[in-house]
């Protein structure tokens, strides 16, 4: 069982859970090492490119995890970490709150979810999966803008944190581009910037959308446990911080990522076997490479389709009985005033 570490200093960079020391090792050592190495030695770019792709994907995973269960107790420390992740992920990570926490987890690939997998096609082909990012990102824009307007009108403090996170992200990328150009000239400098931080951003943004697509396409969002597809390889989940255990995450969104294997084990026997795949790579090879030739290798609808909203009873995942992320995940007390009630409807950005 992972240990929950408590602290009081808002700036203390001490994780609440022991397993997040690995998160910090990846974020503060691997991320900059992989992306900055080609700026020092351009000939190494081709060799570290796979690592940079991995860095971008992990930045997306960390952004997701941090918004569900913040790494630190203090808001200042969490804000610094959120800004750091934003540089490698490719967007200020507060955007996960309106698009993911408040929308995707509420509608779960049903009508109302900005990231539904069936908006323009009910098929699961490589063309649909690879272009899903552009469709979903377009529909998420309205949620982000509405959220920012709401925060600006009702919570100046949260709005300032959003502004600072956005400005920090833009300033960081402007500085990185200027540094690459100053060191290597416009042509090579621009190439190195795109090949490092540009690739990281693409892997983060596109990768998160793609993994969301394959974790929900042809699943049954009306089912108690068959609403998500899982990728259960232990080594794969080590690399992506248990991001493959998606059913347990949806049913216990406040649980720390280190607890997902335990939660997954409790319900594994209740999940349809086709929704427990060994790895993303094998799934993609079967569905999109072999499936393009032999239809039998393609995915099929499991249970009731997401777009079938005819039944009166909607079976949602049961409330979590697992250990929560910690104090930040607990339900706040009832507000004492009408103004406090309005503030309570806005997430605290504790992770963003």
HUWOVEN-V226993 format. One record per pair of residues at least 24 apart in sequence whose C-alpha atoms are under 10 Angstrom apart, sorted by the first residue. I is the first residue (numbers start at 0). J is the second residue. If there is no record, write none. Layout:
<<I,J> <I,J>>
This chain:
<<0,257> <0,258> <0,261> <1,255> <1,257> <1,258> <3,255> <3,324> <3,325> <4,71> <4,72> <4,325> <5,71> <5,72> <5,73> <5,325> <5,326> <6,71> <6,72> <6,73> <7,71> <7,72> <7,73> <8,71> <8,72> <8,73> <8,74> <8,75> <8,76> <9,71> <9,72> <9,73> <9,74> <9,75> <9,76> <9,77> <10,71> <10,72> <10,73> <10,74> <10,75> <10,76> <10,77> <10,78> <10,79> <11,71> <11,72> <11,73> <11,74> <11,75> <11,76> <11,77> <12,70> <12,71> <12,72> <12,73> <12,75> <12,76> <12,77> <12,79> <12,80> <13,70> <13,71> <13,72> <13,73> <13,76> <14,69> <14,70> <14,71> <14,72> <14,73> <14,76> <14,77> <15,68> <15,69> <15,70> <15,71> <15,72> <15,73> <15,324> <15,325> <16,69> <16,70> <16,71> <16,255> <16,256> <16,257> <16,324> <16,325> <17,257> <18,70> <18,240> <18,255> <18,256> <18,257> <18,258> <19,70> <19,71> <19,240> <19,255> <19,256> <19,257> <20,70> <21,240> <22,57> <22,58> <22,61> <22,70> <22,240> <23,61> <23,70> <23,80> <25,54> <25,57> <25,58> <25,61> <26,54> <26,57> <26,58> <26,61> <26,80> <26,83> <26,84> <26,87> <27,80> <27,83> <27,84> <29,54> <30,54> <30,55> <30,57> <30,58> <30,83> <30,84> <30,87> <30,199> <31,87> <31,196> <33,195> <33,196> <33,199> <34,87> <34,191> <34,192> <34,194> <34,195> <34,196> <34,197> <34,198> <34,199> <35,175> <35,179> <35,191> <35,192> <35,195> <35,196> <36,195> <37,179> <37,191> <37,192> <37,194> <37,195> <38,175> <38,178> <38,179> <38,180> <38,182> <38,183> <38,187> <38,188> <38,191> <38,192> <38,194> <38,195> <39,179> <39,182> <39,183> <40,191> <41,183> <41,187> <41,188> <41,190> <41,191> <41,194> <44,191> <44,194> <44,195> <45,194> <47,194> <47,195> <48,194> <48,195> <48,198> <48,199> <49,198> <49,199> <50,195> <50,199> <51,87> <51,194> <51,195> <51,196> <51,197> <51,198> <51,199> <51,200> <51,202> <52,194> <52,195> <52,196> <52,197> <52,198> <52,199> <52,200> <52,201> <52,202> <52,203> <52,206> <53,198> <53,199> <53,202> <53,203> <53,206> <53,238> <53,239> <54,87> <54,88> <54,196> <54,198> <54,199> <54,200> <54,202> <54,203> <55,84> <55,86> <55,87> <55,88> <55,89> <55,195> <55,196> <55,197> <55,198> <55,199> <55,200> <55,201> <55,202> <55,203> <55,204> <55,205> <55,206> <55,207> <56,87> <56,88> <56,199> <56,200> <56,201> <56,202> <56,203> <56,204> <56,205> <56,206> <56,207> <56,210> <56,239> <57,84> <57,87> <57,88> <57,199> <57,202> <57,203> <57,206> <57,207> <57,238> <57,239> <57,240> <57,242> <58,83> <58,84> <58,85> <58,86> <58,87> <58,88> <58,89> <58,92> <58,199> <58,200> <58,202> <58,203> <58,204> <58,207> <58,239> <59,84> <59,85> <59,87> <59,88> <59,89> <59,90> <59,92> <59,95> <59,199> <59,200> <59,202> <59,203> <59,204> <59,205> <59,206> <59,207> <59,208> <59,239> <60,84> <60,88> <60,203> <60,206> <60,207> <60,239> <60,240> <60,241> <60,242> <61,85> <61,88> <61,92> <61,239> <61,240> <61,242> <61,256> <62,87> <62,88> <62,90> <62,91> <62,92> <62,93> <62,94> <62,95> <62,203> <62,350> <62,351> <63,92> <63,93> <63,95> <63,96> <63,99> <63,100> <63,207> <63,242> <63,350> <63,351> <64,240> <64,242> <64,252> <64,253> <64,254> <64,255> <64,256> <64,350> <65,92> <65,95> <65,255> <65,256> <65,349> <65,350> <65,351> <66,92> <66,93> <66,94> <66,95> <66,96> <66,99> <66,100> <66,253> <66,346> <66,348> <66,349> <66,350> <66,351> <67,95> <67,96> <67,99> <67,100> <67,248> <67,252> <67,253> <67,254> <67,255> <67,256> <67,324> <67,327> <67,328> <67,349> <67,350> <67,351> <68,252> <68,253> <68,254> <68,255> <68,256> <68,323> <68,324> <68,325> <68,327> <68,328> <68,349> <68,350> <69,253> <69,255> <69,324> <69,325> <69,327> <69,328> <69,348> <69,349> <69,350> <69,351> <70,255> <70,324> <70,349> <70,350> <71,327> <71,349> <71,350> <72,325> <72,326> <72,327> <72,349> <72,350> <73,349> <73,350> <74,347> <74,348> <74,349> <74,350> <74,351> <75,160> <75,349> <75,350> <75,351> <76,349> <76,350> <77,348> <77,349> <77,350> <77,351> <78,160> <78,161> <78,163> <78,164> <78,348> <78,349> <78,350> <78,351> <79,164> <79,167> <79,350> <79,351> <80,350> <80,351> <81,164> <81,168> <81,348> <81,349> <81,350> <81,351> <82,161> <82,163> <82,164> <82,165> <82,166> <82,167> <82,168> <82,171> <82,351> <83,164> <83,167> <83,168> <83,171> <84,168> <84,351> <85,164> <85,165> <85,167> <85,168> <85,169> <85,171> <85,200> <85,203> <85,351> <86,164> <86,165> <86,167> <86,168> <86,169> <86,170> <86,171> <86,172> <86,175> <86,196> <86,199> <86,200> <87,168> <87,171> <87,172> <87,195> <87,196> <87,197> <87,198> <87,199> <87,200> <87,201> <87,202> <87,203> <87,204> <88,168> <88,196> <88,197> <88,198> <88,199> <88,200> <88,201> <88,202> <88,203> <88,204> <88,207> <89,168> <89,169> <89,172> <89,196> <89,197> <89,198> <89,199> <89,200> <89,201> <89,202> <89,203> <89,204> <90,164> <90,165> <90,168> <90,169> <90,200> <90,203> <90,204> <91,161> <91,162> <91,163> <91,164> <91,165> <91,166> <91,167> <91,168> <91,169> <91,351> <92,161> <92,164> <92,165> <92,168> <92,348> <92,350> <92,351> <93,143> <93,146> <93,147> <93,160> <93,161> <93,164> <93,165> <93,348> <93,349> <93,350> <93,351> <94,139> <94,140> <94,142> <94,143> <94,144> <94,146> <94,147> <94,161> <94,351> <95,139> <95,143> <95,351> <96,142> <96,143> <96,146> <96,345> <96,346> <96,347> <96,348> <96,350> <96,351> <97,139> <97,140> <97,141> <97,142> <97,143> <97,144> <97,145> <97,146> <97,147> <97,345> <97,346> <98,135> <98,136> <98,138> <98,139> <98,140> <98,141> <98,142> <98,143> <98,146> <99,139> <99,142> <100,252> <100,346> <101,142> <101,345> <101,346> <102,139> <102,142> <103,211> <103,249> <104,248> <104,249> <104,250> <104,252> <105,249> <105,315> <106,220> <106,305> <106,315> <107,215> <107,219> <107,220> <107,221> <107,226> <107,227> <107,249> <107,305> <107,315> <108,211> <108,212> <108,215> <108,216> <108,217> <108,218> <108,219> <108,220> <108,221> <108,226> <108,227> <108,304> <108,305> <108,306> <109,219> <109,220> <109,221> <109,304> <109,305> <109,306> <109,307> <109,308> <110,305> <110,306> <110,307> <110,308> <112,138> <112,139> <113,137> <113,138> <113,139> <113,140> <113,141> <113,142> <114,138> <114,139> <114,208> <114,211> <114,212> <114,215> <115,211> <115,212> <115,215> <115,216> <115,305> <115,306> <116,211> <116,212> <116,213> <116,214> <116,215> <116,216> <116,217> <116,305> <116,306> <117,212> <117,215> <117,216> <117,217> <117,304> <117,305> <117,306> <118,306> <121,216> <121,217> <121,300> <121,304> <121,305> <121,306> <122,216> <122,217> <122,297> <122,298> <122,299> <122,300> <123,212> <123,213> <123,216> <123,217> <123,286> <123,287> <123,290> <123,297> <123,298> <123,299> <123,300> <124,283> <124,286> <124,287> <124,288> <124,290> <124,291> <124,297> <124,298> <125,283> <125,286> <125,287> <125,288> <125,290> <125,291> <126,287> <127,212> <128,208> <128,209> <128,210> <128,211> <128,212> <128,213> <128,216> <128,287> <129,205> <129,206> <129,208> <129,209> <129,212> <130,205> <130,208> <130,209> <131,205> <131,208> <131,209> <131,211> <131,212> <132,204> <132,205> <132,206> <132,207> <132,208> <132,209> <132,211> <132,212> <133,205> <133,208> <134,208> <135,208> <135,212> <136,204> <136,205> <136,208> <146,345> <149,345> <150,342> <150,345> <150,346> <153,338> <153,341> <153,342> <153,345> <154,341> <154,342> <154,345> <154,347> <156,347> <157,345> <157,346> <157,347> <157,348> <157,349> <157,351> <158,348> <160,348> <160,351> <161,348> <161,351> <164,351> <172,196> <172,197> <210,242> <210,243> <210,279> <211,245> <213,279> <213,282> <213,283> <213,298> <214,243> <214,244> <214,245> <214,246> <214,274> <214,279> <215,245> <215,246> <215,274> <215,305> <216,298> <216,299> <216,300> <216,301> <216,304> <216,305> <217,274> <217,298> <217,299> <217,300> <217,301> <217,302> <217,303> <217,304> <217,305> <218,271> <218,273> <218,274> <218,298> <218,299> <218,300> <218,301> <218,302> <218,303> <218,304> <218,305> <219,300> <219,301> <219,302> <219,303> <219,304> <219,305> <219,306> <219,307> <220,301> <220,302> <220,303> <220,304> <220,305> <220,306> <220,307> <220,313> <220,314> <220,315> <220,316> <221,302> <221,303> <221,304> <221,305> <221,307> <221,308> <221,310> <221,312> <221,313> <221,314> <221,315> <221,316> <222,270> <222,301> <222,302> <222,303> <222,313> <222,314> <222,315> <222,316> <223,250> <223,269> <223,270> <223,313> <223,314> <223,315> <223,316> <223,317> <224,249> <224,250> <224,266> <224,267> <224,268> <224,269> <224,270> <224,271> <224,274> <224,314> <224,315> <224,316> <224,317> <225,269> <225,270> <225,271> <225,272> <225,273> <225,274> <225,275> <225,301> <225,302> <225,303> <225,316> <226,250> <226,270> <226,271> <226,274> <226,301> <226,302> <226,303> <226,304> <226,305> <226,315> <226,316> <227,270> <227,271> <227,274> <227,275> <228,270> <228,271> <228,272> <228,273> <228,274> <228,275> <228,276> <229,263> <229,267> <229,270> <229,272> <229,273> <229,274> <229,275> <229,276> <229,277> <229,278> <229,279> <230,274> <230,275> <230,276> <230,277> <230,278> <230,279> <230,280> <230,281> <230,282> <231,260> <231,263> <231,267> <231,274> <231,275> <231,276> <231,277> <231,278> <231,279> <232,275> <232,276> <232,277> <232,278> <232,279> <233,260> <233,277> <233,278> <234,278> <235,277> <235,278> <235,279> <235,280> <236,260> <236,278> <243,275> <243,276> <243,277> <243,278> <243,279> <244,275> <245,275> <246,270> <246,274> <246,275> <246,316> <247,316> <247,319> <248,319> <249,316> <249,317> <249,319> <250,315> <250,316> <250,317> <250,318> <250,319> <250,320> <250,321> <251,316> <251,317> <251,318> <251,319> <251,320> <251,321> <251,322> <251,323> <251,324> <252,318> <252,319> <252,321> <252,323> <252,324> <252,328> <253,319> <253,321> <253,322> <253,323> <253,324> <253,325> <253,327> <253,328> <253,329> <254,319> <254,320> <254,321> <254,322> <254,323> <254,324> <254,325> <254,328> <255,321> <255,322> <255,323> <255,324> <255,325> <256,324> <258,321> <258,322> <258,323> <258,324> <259,321> <261,321> <262,319> <262,320> <262,321> <262,322> <271,301> <271,302> <273,298> <273,299> <273,301> <274,298> <274,301>>
